[in-house]
Amino acid sequence: MKKSLLAILAIIAVSAVSCRKVVPEPVPVPEPETEGVYILNNGKWGDNNSNIGIYHPETKSYTADVFFTVNGKKLGDLGQDILRNGDDVYIAVNGSKVIYVTDKNLKIKKEITATVADVTLSPRYFCTGGGKVYVSYYEGYLGEIDPAKDYAVRTTTVGPNPEGVGYLDGTIYVANSGGYLAPAYNNTMSKVDAATFKETGVLVVNTNPALVKVCGKNVYVSSFGNYGDAPAKVQCISGGTVTDLAYTSPSAIAAYENTLYVLCGGYDENWNPLPGTIYVHDGAANAQKGKFVTDGTVIENAYSIAVTKNFVFAGASDYKNNGDFYVFNSADGKLHQKFDTGGLNPLSVAN
């Protein structure tokens, strides 16, 4: 009897185990590739109306003026550039002469103002390298921001009215526009050694250099010319040699890794702006690859260009109404979305 009872209990135990519901381990859901793209609207000089929104390409949703919502204060006069560096977002506000460092939600962590000889400097463009953030100051300085030292800033002298900056192999390249010297614009690039933080050389480039981008081992600079007999150009700096690229009426450049994007526009005989055309350039091989847009989308009032990993943003502005961003898939050159940026003159993005 005992043996029979034990056998029955064993059968019941085995049956219970075999019938138990097996709950699979939860499969982690991958996060979207794009957490959010910060959209910087430049605004209009003197109107204190620059702002920043956040765009989500995966859902095609946009929230305007997030900086104001989060901080309860306006961004300021002329938002010039925006940069994501780790968990920090850097925002240069040129007219207000301030750099904001925020967290990923755009909450202010630090306000940076730089002063030399009792003159408060006007920030323009950023780049990163060697753990530092570099910024051009229009009064003739390059700034180095050290995140490890509570965002302390030191400055060094470069050429007149610097604009774009780029970092390559321990050297910072600074475009000296000479904008305040018009019509006698400057035509040089300062080379600053990151270790000593001193200017070590000067390169001669086209008149009125503006934006600087690094692709591979090459540095690219776009210049506006003098709006007369010296036309706008895009040039490549490689091994100390400066060469012209064959793009007509370039107005802006942007880069992601080894790909350079060139925005060209111009005007007709009545000074009406022509639609913008985007070209793709192999930045590592320094070779042209042709037009970028493949679906026939026309970019009216082309104003700016910016890129992230998966998207190319072409800003459009009539300088009077809210601007638009045309968002293209970088893989195939087709329009992903066009949206109102909620501000004047969409200029830059960060991601």
N, C-alpha and C positions, 0 to 999 in steps of 0.2 A: 504493500500500500504506500509505504514511504517512497519507494522508487517511482511508482506511478505518479504521485503528487509532484515529486521533483521534476519529472519529465514534462508534466503539464506546465509547470511554472517556467521551465526553460523555454518551451515553445512560445508561451505568452510573451516572454521577455524579448525573444528574437523577433516576434511579430511586431511588437511595439516599436522596436528600433527600425525595422524595415519600413514601417508606415509613417515614421516621423517625418514631417515636412522639412526639407532642407532649404534654408533661406540663403540665397546666394549673397556673396559679399557685394556691397554697393559699388557700382562702377563710377569713378569720379567723372563729373561732367567738366570737359575742358572749358576754360574761360575763353571768351571771344579774343581774337587776335588783337583787336583794337580796344583798349580800355576807354579811350576818349581822346579826341584831337582838340587841342586848344586853338581857338581861332582869334587872332588879334586884328582888330579894326583900328587903323591908324588915326582916324578922325580928321578934323580940320584944324589948322593952325589957329590958336587963340580961343577955340570954342570949348576946350576942356571936355571933349566928347569921345575920346578913344575908349574902347571897351574890349572885353574878352568873353567869348562864349565857348561852350563845349559841344563838339559834334561827335556822334556815334555812327560811323559808316555802316556798321552791321545792321542797325535798325533804322538807319536814315532819319535819325532824330537829332534835333538841335535845340539847345537851351542858350538863349542870348543873355549877355551881360551878367555872367555868373560871378565875376569879380566883385561887382557892386552888391549882388545878393548876399554873398558870403561875408564881405567885409563892411558893408554899410557905408562905403565911400566910393567916389568915382576913381577910375584909374588915373585920369589926369589928361594933360595936353600932349597929344601926339605920341601914341604908343608906337615905338619904332621897331622893336624886335622881341622875340620870345624864344626861350631855350629850355628844354627839359634836360636836367642833369641828375640822374639817379632819381631820388624822391623829391628833388627841388625843382621848382619852376622859376626861371629868371625872366623878368620883364623890364625892358628899357623904355622909359617914358621921357622922350627927348625934351619936349618943351617944359615939362615940370622938373627936369633935372634930377630924376630919381630912378633908382633900380629897386624893384620889389623882388624879394625872394619869398616864394610861397610854398606851401605843401602841395600835394597832388590835387587837393580840392580847392586850390587857389586862396587858401587862408594865409594871410600875411605872417611870415616868420621874421622878416628883417627888412628894414628900409635903408638903402645905401645911398648916401650922397657923398661925392668926392669933391674936395676943394684943394686948389693949388694957388698959392699967393692970393688968398682971399677971394678967388674966383670959383664959383660953384660950376662944376663941369656938366656937360650935356651928353648923356650916353647915346650911342648909336647902335652898333651891332656886336653880337657875341660870337665866340667860338670856344671850344674846350680843348684841353690837351694837358697831359701830365698831371691830372688831378686838379687842375686849376680852371677857372673860367676867365676868359679874356674879353675885354670890352673896349671899343674905340670911343674916345671922347672928342667931340667936335672942336674943342679948343686947341687941339694939337697933341693929344696924349693917348697912350695905350694904358689901360688899367688891367691889373691882375687881381682877381678875387680868389681868396683861399677859403674854401668851405670848412677846412679843418681848423681854422683860426677865427671862428665866428664871423666869417665872410669879410675879413680884413682886406683892405684895398691898398695896393701900392701902384704908383704911376711912373711912366717913363715918357720922355719926349719923342715924338715922331714928326711926320710932316704936317702941313697945314690941312685942317678940316678933314680928318680921317673918317672913312666910312667902313667898308667891309673888312673883316679880319678872317684869317684862316691859319690853322696850325698843322705843320708837317715836320716830322722828325726833329723836334726840339726847336723849331723856328716858327715865329709868328709873322705872317705876312699881312701888312696893313696898307690899304689903299688910301692914298693922300689926295683928296679931290680938289682942294683949294677952292671950295665952293664960295667962300667969302671974297675970293679974289676975282670973281667973274668980271669981265670976260676972259681974264688971263688965268684960266684954271691951271691947277697943278697937273703933273703927269708922272708921278713917282709912286713906287711901292717901297715902304720901309721893311727891312728884315730885322727882326728883334730876336736875339738869343734868349730862349726861355730860362736858361740857367743863370745868366748874369743879369737878365732883364735890361739889356742895353741894345740900342740900334747898332747893328754890325755892318750894314750895307744898304744901298738904295738901288732899285731897278727902275729903268725908264720904261713907261708903258704909254698907252694912249691917253689923250687929254680927258680929264675929269673922271678918273676911275671910281667905281662905286662898289659893286658886290664882289665878294671873294668866296670861292668854293674850292675844296680839295677833293680830288678824285684820284685814287691810286697814288702814284708818286708825282702827280702833276697838280699845279695850282692854276685855277682859272679866275680871270678877272673880267668883269664887264664894265664898260665905261660909256658915258653919255656923249663924249665929244664936246664941242663948243656950240652945238645947235646951229652950226653954219658950215664952214668949209672943212672942219674936222668931224667926220661922222662917228657915230657910236660903233663900238667894236666889242667882240669877245676875243680874249687872248689867252694863250696857254704859256705858263712859265714852267720850264722843265730843265733842270740842271743849270739854272741861271740864264737860260736863253728864252727870249720872249718871241712868240710867233702869233700872227693873226689867224683867226679862223674865218671861214667864208660864210658868215651869216650877215644878212642885210637888215639893218634897223633893229638890232637887238635891244631890248629894254630891260630884261631881267634874266637871271639864271638861278637854278636851284640844283641840288645834288643829293643823291642817296647812294652811299657806297661808291661804286665805280661808274655810275650813270649820271651824266650831266643833262639837264633839260634847259633849253634856250628858248625864251619867249621873244618873238619878233612881232613888230607892229608897224608903226609909221603912220603917215598921214597922206591924204590925197591932195590934189592941187588946190583945194579950197580949205585945207587944214582940218578936214574932218578925219577923226581917227579911223584907221582901217582895222578890220577884225584881226585878232591875234592868231599867230601860228606858232605851235610848239614843235621844236625839233629835239631829237634824241642824239646824244653824243656819247661815244664810248670814252669815258674819262681816263681809263687805264691805258688804252691803246692810242688815245687822242685821235679818234676817227669818227667821222660823221656817219649817222645811221639812218637819216631821213626824218620824215614827218612823224609825229607821235600819234595824233588823233586819227582814228581809223573809221569812225562811223559818220563822218560828215558834220559833226557838231561845229557850229560857228560861234566863236568866242567874241562877242561884241564888247567894245569898251575895255579891252584887255588892260589890266593894271599891274598884276603881280603874278608870281608863280612860286609855289612851295610844294614840298614832297614829304611823304612818309613812306613806310615800308611798302604798302600796297596801293597807295593812291597818289595821284598828282592833282594839285589844287591850282586852278587858274582863277585869279581874282578879277572881277570886273567892276568898274566904277565910272559914274558920270560926274563925280565930285559934288553932287547935290543931294542924291537920294541914297538910301541904304544900298550897299553893294551886294554882289552875288559871288559865290564860289561855284565854279564848275568843277565837279569832282570826277576824275577819270580813273579807271582801273589801270594801274601801271603795267599789268601783264599784257593787256590787249589794246589799250588806247581807246576804249569805249566809255561813253559817259555813264557814270554810276548814278549821279544825282546833281541837280543844280538847286541851290537854296539861298535864301536871303540871309545874310550874316548878321542882320540887326544893327548895323553900324556903317559909317562912312569909310570907304577906302580899305577893303580887306587886304591886308598886307602880308601876313606871315602865319605859320602854323607851327605847333610843336606837339610831340607825341611820345 
